[in-house]
Amino acid sequence: MKFIYWTLGSVFGLVILFFGVERLASERIEVVELHTTDEVGETVSTRLWVVDDEGYPYLRVGCDGSGWFSRLQANGEISVTRGDETARYTTVLREDKNVRINQLMQDKYTWGDTFIAYVVGGRVGSIPVELHRIN
C-alpha cells in the first residue's frame, strides 16, 4: 500500500513540477495580452509572447492554430495590451518571416521557448502575425 501512495505522490509531484516549469517558462519575460472577440461578442484575453522586428510587433501561432488565432482571423481588428498601453491593430500573416521570428523568439525567451517548443512538438510551420497599429 505504501508503494501505491508513493507512486501516486510521485506522479502528482511531477505533474505539479511540470506545470510550475511551464508557468515559469511562459511568464518570466515580457508577455502581452491579446484581446479578441468570440462569436457571441465577448472579449477574450490571451497572454502571448511578442517580439519586435523592423518596426512591427509580432505574435506567433503554431501550425495547428489556436482559439485566439481563429478569433483573430474572424475579426478585422484586435487590441493588445503591452505594459500599461492598450492599442488597436490589424494583422498580417507573415509566413515568409517564420525563421526570423522563431529566432527572435528563441533569443528573447531562451530556455522557455525551447521548453514550450518541446511540449508542443516544435516550431515548424508556425506563423508569425505582424501587428499594424491603427491610429
C-alpha positions in Angstrom: 0.0 0.0 0.0 2.9 2.4 0.8 4.2 1.8 -2.8 0.9 2.9 -4.3 0.8 6.1 -2.2 4.5 6.8 -3.0 3.8 6.2 -6.7 0.7 8.4 -6.8 2.5 11.1 -4.8 5.5 11.0 -7.1 3.2 11.3 -10.2 1.3 14.2 -8.6 4.6 15.9 -7.7 5.9 15.5 -11.3 2.7 17.0 -12.7 2.9 19.9 -10.3 6.6 20.4 -11.2 5.8 20.3 -14.9 3.1 22.9 -14.7 5.3 25.1 -12.5 8.2 25.0 -15.0 5.7 25.6 -17.9 4.3 28.7 -16.0 7.8 30.0 -15.2 8.9 29.4 -18.9 5.8 31.3 -20.1 5.7 34.2 -17.7 9.3 35.2 -16.8 9.9 37.6 -19.7 7.6 40.1 -21.5 4.0 38.8 -22.0 1.3 40.8 -23.8 -2.5 40.4 -23.6 -4.2 39.9 -26.9 -7.9 40.9 -26.8 -10.1 39.2 -29.4 -13.9 38.8 -29.7 -15.6 35.5 -29.8 -18.7 34.5 -31.8 -21.1 36.0 -29.3 -19.3 39.3 -29.0 -17.5 38.6 -25.7 -13.9 39.8 -25.3 -11.4 37.0 -24.7 -7.9 37.9 -23.4 -5.0 35.6 -24.2 -1.4 36.0 -22.8 1.2 35.7 -25.5 4.9 36.3 -26.3 5.8 39.2 -28.5 9.0 40.3 -30.4 9.7 43.3 -32.5 11.3 43.3 -35.9 11.6 46.1 -38.5 9.3 48.4 -36.6 6.4 45.9 -36.1 5.5 43.7 -33.1 5.0 40.0 -33.9 2.9 37.3 -32.2 3.4 33.7 -33.3 0.9 30.9 -33.6 1.7 27.2 -34.0 0.9 25.4 -37.3 -2.1 23.7 -35.8 -3.7 27.1 -34.9 -5.4 28.0 -31.6 -8.6 29.6 -30.3 -7.0 33.1 -30.2 -5.8 32.7 -33.8 -9.3 31.7 -35.0 -10.8 34.7 -33.3 -8.2 37.0 -34.7 -8.9 35.7 -38.3 -12.6 36.1 -37.8 -12.3 39.8 -36.8 -10.6 42.5 -38.7 -9.3 44.3 -35.7 -7.8 43.3 -32.3 -6.3 45.1 -29.4 -3.1 44.3 -27.5 -2.1 45.4 -24.0 1.7 45.8 -23.8 2.9 47.2 -20.5 0.5 49.9 -19.5 -0.7 50.7 -23.0 -3.6 49.1 -25.0 -3.7 49.8 -28.7 -5.8 48.5 -31.7 -4.2 46.6 -34.5 -4.9 44.9 -37.8 -2.8 41.8 -38.6 -0.8 40.4 -41.5 0.3 36.8 -41.6 4.0 36.7 -42.5 4.8 33.0 -43.2 7.9 34.4 -45.1 9.3 35.6 -41.7 8.9 32.2 -39.9 12.7 31.6 -39.5 13.4 35.2 -38.5 10.6 35.4 -35.9 11.3 32.0 -34.5 14.9 33.0 -34.0 13.9 36.3 -32.3 11.5 34.5 -30.0 14.3 32.0 -29.1 16.8 34.8 -28.5 14.3 36.7 -26.2 12.7 33.8 -24.4 15.7 31.5 -24.3 15.1 28.2 -22.5 11.4 29.0 -22.1 11.0 28.9 -25.9 12.9 25.7 -26.1 10.8 24.1 -23.3 7.5 25.2 -24.8 8.6 24.1 -28.3 9.4 20.6 -26.9 5.9 20.5 -25.2 4.0 21.5 -28.4 6.1 19.5 -30.8 8.4 22.1 -32.3 8.1 25.4 -34.2 8.0 24.0 -37.7 5.1 25.6 -39.6 4.4 28.3 -37.0 3.0 31.5 -38.4 4.3 35.0 -37.5 1.5 37.5 -37.0 2.6 41.1 -37.8 0.7 43.8 -35.9 -0.2 47.1 -37.7 -1.3 49.8 -35.3 -4.5 51.6 -36.0 -4.2 55.3 -35.1 
